[in-house]
């Protein structure tokens, strides 16, 4: 893990830090730690006038917009409690943040995320969120394919299983970008904005 630089136009993209997902058990870090670290990054990005993108996953009550593909591991029922898809209080309510609602694993597929970033001249994204091997990894893959520089704050993400998190961090992320800790991203952000 090593971070080299942050482009002048870098955005923070936080994946699925919403009530229902944050309530699930996560590893290797508790969701509360992921949210707190993402909050630190969001505060620093906002202080430097850089965009913060809050991505949430949501589905229609009847499931009509859920991905229809046949899989060996069927998703659990689509009965979600009220407010499950709202961004956690610790990150919501900031004027100027960009909100993206997705219906797939990747924040790029079927959303206006790429348009929102390109309109702002963004060339690099820093990713955080839950789950590392699903929403975060899928978004990282698409960001790379779209030509963005990708930075992964690996202690500001977690998964349902530690092995899934570790697999993404060790095997996939080195092919998509640079990984580092929240502290390293904050230090680099301070240096490049001084």
Secondary structure, 3 states (H helix, E strand, C coil): CCCCCCCCCEEEEEECCEHHHHCCCCECCCHHHHHHHHHHHHHHHHHCCCCEEEEEECCCCCCCCCCCCCCCCCCCCCCCCCCCCCECCCCCCCCCCEEEEECCCCCCCCCCHHHHHHHCCCCEEEEEEECHHHHHHHHHHHHHHCCCEEEEEEEEEEECCHHHHHHHHHHHHHHHCEEECHHHHHHHHHHHCC
